[in-house]
Amino acid sequence: MPPYRAVATEFELAARHLHLTPDKYASSIQLRRWCERNKNRCYIPEWLLKQWDILVEVNYDSGAA
């Protein structure tokens, strides 16, 4: 069985699209806006969420009533 290839997260794709390296993430206004829009559906590094004081809404509702 061939080894699995790593797949980039949506966050990594957004950072690449903006031509950012990790040391530039926190200073990017465009990346911060992307993170604010996608915080509840995409992975975002925890250190960056903390730096920007972005709170993620955790919803464990399984739909059962």
N, C-alpha and C positions, 0 to 999 in steps of 0.2 A: 504494500500500500504506500503510495507516495506521501511525503510529508505535507501537512497543511501549509498554505501560504498565508501570511498575515494580511488581514484586510484592514484598510484605514477606516477609522471612525469618521462620522460626519464632521465632528470637530476638527480632526486632522485635515480632512478635505477642505473645510472652510479656511483653515489657517494656510494651507498650501495655495489656495485660490488667491488669498491676499498676500502671498509671497512673504509670509512671516516665519521667523525662527522662534523657538520657545523663549528666548530672551527678549523678544519683542511683543509677545502676546499681551502682557499687561498694559502696554502703552498704546495698543491699537483700539481706536474708537470703533472702527468697523467690526472688529472681532467681538468687542463688548456688546454691541448692538445685536449681533448674531446670537451670542450667548443668552442675552436677555429674552430674545424671541424663541429660542429653542431649549431653554433650561429644563423644561419638563419632559422633553422627548428625546434628547440626545445626551450622550456622555460629554461632560465638560470636566477638566481636571479640578479636583477639589481645592487645590491651592489657589486657583484662579477665581473660583466662586467666592472663596473667603476674602481674597484681596479686593474684589469688587463688591462685596456684601450682597451677593445675589443669593436669594433663598430659593431652593427647589421645593416644589409642592409634591409631597409623596402621597400617592393615592393607592391604597391597597384594596379598594373596593372590587370585589370579584363579580359584581353585577347581581348577586343573589339578594333577594329581598326577604 
